[in-house]
Amino acid sequence: MINPEKPTMSQPPNSLARILLLWGSLLAASVAIAETTYFPDPFDWQAAEPEAAGFDPEALESAVAFARDSAETEPGDLHQVLLDTYTDREPDYRVLGPTKPRAGDSGMILSEGHIVAQWGDVHRVDMTFSVVKSYLSTLAALAVERGLIESLHDPVGRYVTDGKFASEHNSEITWHHLLQQTSDWSGTLWDTPDWADRPVGDGPEQWRNREMHEPGTHFKYNDVRVNLLAYSLTQVFRKPLPVVLRETVMDPIGTSSTWRWHGYENSWVELDGLRMQSVSGGGHFGGGLFISTADHARYGLLMLNRGVWEGTRLIPDNWFEQLRQPTEARPDYGYMWWLNTDQERIPEAPENAYWAAGFGGNYIYVDECNDLVVVLRWIPELEAVIERILEAKESARQCRKAA
C-alpha cells in the first residue's frame, strides 16, 4: 500500500502517536516544499535568465539549437503515419481513435520551476502517444490512496469481475504486472486480440499460438494490455478517467482547459447506468492524450516536486520511489516511466532521473537532483538533447558524481 497505515481501535496509544507524528512530518515537508519552490500561476509562468539559473547561456542555446535541428515533423498527417507504420506489421490493423496532424516542434526547459528556455508553440495541443501511460500510472497511485485498490499486488480479477481475468492464466495478473507491462494477459479488448499488437512470430499461426509467460516474468510493450489497465481503473473509479485526472491533478496544478483524453470508437462502457468511454493508454490505434507542451511541463513540475503543488499533496510521496523500481524483466522500466538504471540510457544524467516517452519524439524528463524538467515534442533524440542541457548546467557535474 502507498498510504500510511490507518489507526484502528485495537492499536496501542503509542502506535497512534507515531502515526500522528508521521502525518505531521509529511505535512511539514509539504509546507517546506511550498516555501522554497516556485509554482506558476495558471496564466503567468515566470522565466529566469539562464545564467542566473546556473546555465552557460551559449551552451544552453546550443542545446536548444541541436534539439530543433533533430526535430521530425513530417509527414504531418499522423493518421496516415499510423497506417503506414503498422498496416504491414499487424493483422487487421486499423485506426480506432481520433488523430491530429502535427506541425512544428516545441519544447520547454524548467529549472527550479522557472522557464529557462522554450521554443515553438508551447500552447499547441498535439497527440502525445505513450506519454499518457505515465499519467495512467499516476491514476493507479490515486486509486490505492483512496482505498479503491487495497494493494497493487492484488489480483486485478478481485476488482474486475466481468470475465477478463477469469482464466487460470489471467487470474494471476496483478495491478503491479499491468503497470510494469509484464502481465502477458491473454484475450481480446475492443475487438483487438493481445497478440495482434506488435505480434511475435513468422505468421498468423505462430501469432495466435504464441508462447505464454507467467505474469511478472516477461516484458512486452503492448497497448492492448495498457488499455486493459485503463479499463480496469475505470471500473474501480466508476467514472471516466479524464474526469478523475482533471479533478485530482490537472485543475489543481493550473493546466489549461485545452487537453483531451480520447478512447476508441468502440471503447464505450456503461457503469451505474452511465455511458462513458474507456480511454486509450497510447496512440498506437489513435486516441490517447492530446495536450500542449506547457500543460505537460506543469505535470512534470508536479512530479519533480514529488506530488506537492503549492503546499497541497496531490500524489502520495512514496509513489515516487515505487514508480522508479526497475522491472525485473526490463530494468530500465518502472511503473510506466522509463528509468536511467545504472546510468545506462543517459550516462550524463543521475541514476534517479526518469521520463515519459511517446512515439515520434514526445518526452517529459524529470530530474530531481538537478531540479530540472524538460519537455520535448517531435524531437526523437532525447539522450543527446538531455546530455547537452546537462553540460550547460554547472551543478549537473555534482549530480553525476553523486550517482
C-alpha positions as CSV (number, residue, x, y, z in Angstrom):
1,M,0.0,0.0,0.0
2,I,1.2,3.5,-0.7
3,N,-0.7,5.4,2.1
4,P,0.4,5.2,5.8
5,E,-1.4,2.6,7.9
6,K,-4.6,4.0,9.3
7,P,-5.0,3.7,13.1
8,T,-7.6,1.3,14.5
9,M,-9.2,0.9,17.9
10,S,-7.0,-2.2,18.5
11,Q,-3.7,-0.3,18.2
12,P,-1.9,0.8,21.4
13,P,-1.8,4.6,22.1
14,N,2.0,4.8,21.3
15,S,1.2,3.4,17.8
16,L,-1.4,6.1,17.2
17,A,1.1,8.7,18.4
18,R,3.7,7.5,15.9
19,I,1.2,7.7,13.1
20,L,0.1,11.2,14.1
21,L,3.8,12.2,14.2
22,L,4.3,10.7,10.7
23,W,1.4,12.7,9.3
24,G,2.8,15.8,11.0
25,S,6.2,15.2,9.4
26,L,4.6,14.8,5.9
27,L,2.6,18.0,6.3
28,A,5.7,19.9,7.4
29,A,7.6,18.5,4.4
30,S,4.8,19.7,2.1
31,V,4.9,23.2,3.6
32,A,8.7,23.3,3.3
33,I,8.4,22.5,-0.4
34,A,5.8,25.2,-0.9
35,E,8.0,27.8,0.9
36,T,11.1,27.1,-1.2
37,T,9.7,26.1,-4.6
38,Y,8.2,28.3,-7.3
39,F,4.9,27.2,-8.7
40,P,3.5,29.1,-11.7
41,D,0.0,30.6,-11.7
42,P,-2.4,29.3,-14.3
43,F,-1.8,32.2,-16.7
44,D,1.5,33.5,-15.6
45,W,4.7,31.5,-15.7
46,Q,7.9,33.3,-14.7
47,A,11.1,33.0,-16.7
48,A,14.6,33.0,-15.3
49,E,17.8,34.2,-17.1
50,P,19.9,31.1,-17.9
51,E,23.0,32.5,-16.2
52,A,21.0,33.3,-13.0
53,A,19.7,29.7,-13.1
54,G,23.2,28.3,-13.3
55,F,23.4,27.6,-17.0
56,D,26.0,28.7,-19.5
57,P,23.8,30.7,-21.8
58,E,25.7,29.9,-25.0
59,A,25.8,26.2,-24.2
60,L,22.1,26.1,-23.4
61,E,21.3,28.0,-26.6
62,S,23.4,25.4,-28.5
63,A,21.5,22.5,-26.8
64,V,18.2,24.1,-27.9
65,A,19.5,24.5,-31.4
66,F,20.6,20.9,-31.5
67,A,17.1,19.8,-30.3
68,R,15.4,21.8,-33.0
69,D,17.7,20.6,-35.7
70,S,16.9,17.0,-34.8
71,A,13.1,17.6,-34.8
72,E,10.9,15.4,-37.1
73,T,7.5,16.9,-38.0
74,E,7.0,15.4,-41.5
75,P,4.8,13.9,-42.7
76,G,2.2,15.8,-40.7
77,D,-0.8,13.5,-41.3
78,L,-0.5,11.2,-38.3
79,H,-3.5,9.2,-39.3
80,Q,-1.6,8.2,-42.4
81,V,1.7,7.7,-40.5
82,L,0.0,5.2,-38.3
83,L,-1.4,3.3,-41.2
84,D,1.9,3.3,-43.0
85,T,3.8,2.2,-39.8
86,Y,1.5,-0.7,-38.7
87,T,-0.7,-2.0,-41.5
88,D,2.0,-4.3,-42.9
89,R,3.2,-5.3,-39.4
90,E,0.0,-6.1,-37.6
91,P,-3.0,-8.2,-38.7
92,D,-6.3,-6.3,-39.4
93,Y,-4.7,-3.0,-38.2
94,R,-7.0,0.0,-38.2
95,V,-7.1,3.4,-36.5
96,L,-9.9,3.3,-33.9
97,G,-9.4,6.7,-32.2
98,P,-9.1,10.3,-33.4
99,T,-5.8,11.7,-34.6
100,K,-4.5,15.2,-35.2
101,P,-1.8,16.4,-37.7
102,R,1.5,17.5,-36.2
103,A,3.1,20.8,-37.1
104,G,6.2,22.4,-35.7
105,D,8.4,21.1,-32.9
106,S,8.3,22.7,-29.4
107,G,9.9,22.4,-26.0
108,M,10.3,23.8,-22.5
109,I,13.2,23.6,-20.0
110,L,12.4,24.3,-16.4
111,S,14.9,25.0,-13.6
112,E,13.6,25.3,-10.1
113,G,10.1,25.7,-11.7
114,H,11.1,28.7,-13.8
115,I,11.3,28.7,-17.6
116,V,14.9,29.0,-18.8
117,A,14.2,28.1,-22.4
118,Q,11.2,27.5,-24.6
119,W,10.6,27.3,-28.3
120,G,7.8,26.6,-30.8
121,D,4.2,26.9,-29.9
122,V,4.1,25.6,-26.4
123,H,0.3,26.0,-26.2
124,R,-0.5,24.0,-29.3
125,V,-2.4,20.8,-28.5
126,D,-0.8,17.7,-30.0
127,M,-1.0,13.9,-29.8
128,T,1.3,12.6,-27.2
129,F,1.1,8.8,-27.8
130,S,2.7,6.7,-25.0
131,V,3.5,9.6,-22.7
132,V,-0.1,9.1,-21.5
133,K,0.9,5.8,-19.9
134,S,2.8,7.8,-17.3
135,Y,-0.4,9.8,-16.5
136,L,-2.2,6.4,-16.2
137,S,0.4,5.3,-13.7
138,T,-0.5,8.3,-11.5
139,L,-4.1,7.4,-11.5
140,A,-3.2,3.9,-10.2
141,A,-1.4,5.6,-7.3
142,L,-4.5,7.6,-6.5
143,A,-6.7,4.6,-6.7
144,V,-4.6,3.0,-4.0
145,E,-4.5,6.2,-1.9
146,R,-8.3,6.4,-2.0
147,G,-8.7,2.8,-0.9
148,L,-10.2,1.7,-4.2
149,I,-7.4,-0.8,-4.5
150,E,-6.0,-2.3,-1.4
151,S,-2.7,-3.3,-2.8
152,L,-1.1,-3.2,-6.2
153,H,-0.1,-6.8,-5.7
154,D,-3.7,-7.9,-5.5
155,P,-5.1,-9.9,-8.5
156,V,-7.0,-7.5,-10.8
157,G,-9.7,-10.1,-11.0
158,R,-10.6,-9.3,-7.4
159,Y,-11.8,-5.9,-8.7
160,V,-12.8,-6.6,-12.3
161,T,-15.3,-9.5,-12.3
162,D,-16.7,-9.4,-15.9
163,G,-14.6,-12.3,-17.1
164,K,-11.5,-10.5,-18.4
165,F,-9.4,-12.0,-15.6
166,A,-11.3,-15.3,-15.2
167,S,-9.0,-17.8,-16.9
168,E,-6.4,-19.7,-15.0
169,H,-3.6,-17.6,-16.6
170,N,-5.2,-14.2,-16.3
171,S,-6.4,-14.8,-12.7
172,E,-2.8,-14.5,-11.6
173,I,-2.3,-11.0,-13.0
174,T,-1.9,-8.2,-10.5
175,W,-2.0,-4.4,-10.9
176,H,1.7,-4.5,-10.4
177,H,2.1,-6.7,-13.5
178,L,-0.1,-4.3,-15.6
179,L,1.9,-1.3,-14.5
180,Q,5.2,-2.9,-15.4
181,Q,3.8,-4.4,-18.7
182,T,4.7,-7.9,-17.6
183,S,1.2,-9.3,-17.3
184,D,1.2,-11.3,-20.5
185,W,-2.6,-11.0,-20.4
186,S,-4.3,-13.2,-23.0
187,G,-7.6,-12.1,-24.6
188,T,-9.3,-9.5,-26.8
189,L,-10.2,-6.0,-25.9
190,W,-12.0,-3.5,-28.2
191,D,-12.0,-6.1,-30.9
192,T,-8.2,-6.4,-30.9
193,P,-6.5,-9.6,-29.6
194,D,-3.5,-9.1,-27.4
195,W,-1.2,-10.9,-29.9
196,A,-2.1,-8.6,-32.7
197,D,-0.3,-5.6,-31.1
198,R,3.4,-6.0,-32.3
199,P,2.9,-9.7,-33.0
200,V,5.8,-12.1,-32.3
201,G,6.5,-14.9,-34.8
202,D,6.6,-15.6,-38.6
203,G,2.9,-15.7,-39.3
204,P,-0.7,-15.9,-38.1
205,E,-0.4,-19.5,-36.8
206,Q,2.5,-18.5,-34.5
207,W,0.9,-15.2,-33.6
208,R,-2.3,-16.9,-32.4
209,N,-0.4,-19.7,-30.6
210,R,2.2,-17.6,-29.0
211,E,4.3,-18.8,-26.1
212,M,2.6,-18.0,-22.8
213,H,4.6,-16.4,-19.9
214,E,4.0,-16.5,-16.2
215,P,2.8,-13.0,-15.2
216,G,5.8,-10.9,-14.0
217,T,8.5,-12.8,-15.9
218,H,8.2,-11.3,-19.4
219,F,8.1,-7.7,-20.6
220,K,6.1,-6.8,-23.7
221,Y,5.3,-3.2,-24.7
222,N,1.6,-3.8,-25.6
223,D,-1.1,-1.2,-26.0
224,V,-3.9,-3.7,-25.7
225,R,-2.8,-4.6,-22.2
226,V,-2.3,-0.9,-21.3
227,N,-5.8,-0.2,-22.5
228,L,-6.9,-3.1,-20.2
229,L,-5.3,-1.2,-17.3
230,A,-7.2,1.9,-18.3
231,Y,-10.4,-0.1,-18.5
232,S,-9.7,-1.7,-15.1
233,L,-9.1,1.6,-13.4
234,T,-12.3,3.0,-14.9
235,Q,-14.1,0.1,-13.2
236,V,-12.7,0.9,-9.8
237,F,-13.1,4.7,-10.1
238,R,-16.5,4.2,-11.7
239,K,-16.2,7.4,-13.6
240,P,-14.3,8.5,-16.8
241,L,-10.6,8.7,-16.2
242,P,-10.3,12.1,-17.8
243,V,-12.7,13.4,-15.2
244,V,-10.6,11.8,-12.4
245,L,-7.4,13.3,-13.8
246,R,-8.9,16.7,-14.2
247,E,-10.3,16.9,-10.7
248,T,-7.4,15.4,-8.9
249,V,-4.4,16.6,-10.8
250,M,-4.8,18.9,-13.8
251,D,-7.1,21.6,-12.3
252,P,-5.1,21.9,-9.1
253,I,-1.8,22.5,-11.0
254,G,-3.4,25.1,-13.2
255,T,-3.3,23.4,-16.6
256,S,-5.3,24.8,-19.5
257,S,-8.8,23.6,-20.5
258,T,-7.5,22.5,-23.9
259,W,-6.2,19.0,-23.2
260,R,-8.4,16.0,-24.1
261,W,-8.1,12.2,-23.4
262,H,-9.7,10.0,-26.1
263,G,-10.6,6.4,-26.4
264,Y,-11.8,4.5,-29.4
265,E,-15.0,4.5,-31.4
266,N,-15.8,1.0,-29.9
267,S,-14.4,1.5,-26.3
268,W,-17.7,2.6,-24.7
269,V,-18.9,1.0,-21.5
270,E,-21.8,1.5,-19.1
271,L,-21.3,1.9,-15.4
272,D,-24.0,2.6,-12.9
273,G,-26.4,3.4,-15.7
274,L,-24.0,6.0,-17.2
275,R,-22.4,5.6,-20.6
276,M,-18.7,6.5,-20.7
277,Q,-15.6,6.0,-22.8
278,S,-12.7,3.8,-21.6
279,V,-9.7,5.8,-22.8
280,S,-6.6,4.7,-24.6
281,G,-3.2,4.3,-22.9
282,G,-1.4,5.4,-26.0
283,G,-1.9,6.5,-29.7
284,H,-1.0,3.1,-31.3
285,F,-4.6,2.8,-32.6
286,G,-5.2,6.6,-32.5
287,G,-6.7,8.4,-29.5
288,G,-4.9,8.9,-26.2
289,L,-3.9,12.2,-24.6
290,F,-3.9,15.4,-26.8
291,I,-2.2,18.1,-24.8
292,S,0.1,21.1,-25.0
293,T,3.8,21.3,-24.2
294,A,3.0,23.8,-21.4
295,D,0.5,21.5,-19.7
296,H,3.0,18.6,-19.9
297,A,5.5,20.9,-18.2
298,R,3.1,21.6,-15.3
299,Y,2.6,17.8,-14.8
300,G,6.4,17.3,-15.0
301,L,6.9,20.0,-12.3
302,L,4.4,18.2,-10.1
303,M,6.4,15.0,-10.5
304,L,9.6,16.9,-9.8
305,N,8.2,18.1,-6.5
306,R,7.1,14.6,-5.6
307,G,3.4,15.2,-5.9
308,V,3.1,18.5,-4.0
309,W,1.8,21.7,-5.5
310,E,1.7,24.9,-3.5
311,G,1.7,23.1,-0.2
312,T,-1.0,20.6,-1.2
313,R,-0.1,17.0,-1.7
314,L,-1.8,15.6,-4.8
315,I,0.1,12.3,-5.2
316,P,1.5,10.2,-2.3
317,D,5.1,10.8,-1.6
318,N,6.2,7.2,-1.5
319,W,4.8,6.6,-5.0
320,F,7.9,8.4,-6.4
321,E,10.1,5.6,-5.1
322,Q,7.7,2.9,-6.3
323,L,7.4,4.1,-9.8
324,R,11.2,4.0,-10.1
325,Q,11.7,0.4,-9.0
326,P,13.2,-1.4,-12.0
327,T,11.1,-4.1,-13.6
328,E,12.9,-7.4,-13.2
329,A,12.3,-8.4,-16.8
330,R,13.2,-4.9,-18.1
331,P,15.5,-2.9,-15.7
332,D,15.1,0.4,-17.5
333,Y,11.3,0.4,-17.0
334,G,9.3,1.1,-13.8
335,Y,5.6,1.8,-13.3
336,M,5.1,3.2,-16.9
337,W,8.1,5.6,-16.6
338,W,11.5,4.9,-18.3
339,L,14.4,4.8,-15.9
340,N,18.1,5.6,-16.1
341,T,19.1,2.4,-14.2
342,D,22.9,2.3,-13.8
343,Q,23.0,5.5,-15.8
344,E,22.9,3.3,-18.9
345,R,20.5,5.2,-21.0
346,I,21.8,8.7,-20.3
347,P,25.3,8.5,-18.7
348,E,25.5,12.2,-18.0
349,A,22.2,12.2,-16.0
350,P,21.8,11.0,-12.4
351,E,20.5,7.4,-12.0
352,N,17.3,8.6,-10.3
353,A,16.2,10.7,-13.4
354,Y,13.2,9.3,-15.2
355,W,11.0,10.2,-18.2
356,A,7.7,9.6,-20.0
357,A,8.2,8.7,-23.7
358,G,5.9,8.6,-26.7
359,F,6.0,7.8,-30.5
360,G,7.5,10.5,-32.7
361,G,9.8,12.1,-30.0
362,N,7.4,13.1,-27.2
363,Y,9.0,13.3,-23.8
364,I,8.7,14.6,-20.2
365,Y,12.1,14.3,-18.5
366,V,12.2,14.7,-14.6
367,D,15.5,15.2,-12.8
368,E,15.2,15.8,-9.0
369,C,18.9,16.1,-8.4
370,N,19.3,18.9,-11.0
371,D,15.8,20.4,-10.2
372,L,15.1,20.1,-13.9
373,V,12.1,19.3,-16.1
374,V,12.4,19.1,-19.9
375,V,9.5,18.6,-22.3
376,L,10.2,17.8,-26.0
377,R,7.7,17.5,-28.8
378,W,8.6,15.7,-32.1
379,I,12.3,15.5,-31.1
380,P,13.5,11.9,-31.1
381,E,17.0,12.5,-29.7
382,L,16.2,12.5,-26.0
383,E,19.5,11.2,-24.7
384,A,21.6,13.6,-26.8
385,V,19.4,16.6,-26.0
386,I,19.5,15.9,-22.3
387,E,23.3,15.4,-22.3
388,R,23.7,18.8,-23.9
389,I,21.4,20.5,-21.5
390,L,23.2,19.0,-18.5
391,E,26.6,20.0,-20.0
392,A,25.3,23.6,-20.0
393,K,24.4,23.4,-16.2
394,E,27.4,23.7,-13.9
395,S,25.9,21.9,-10.9
396,A,25.0,18.8,-13.0
397,R,28.5,17.6,-12.6
398,Q,27.9,17.1,-8.8
399,C,24.7,15.1,-9.5
400,R,26.6,12.9,-12.0
401,K,29.3,12.2,-9.4
402,A,26.8,11.6,-6.6
403,A,25.2,8.9,-8.8
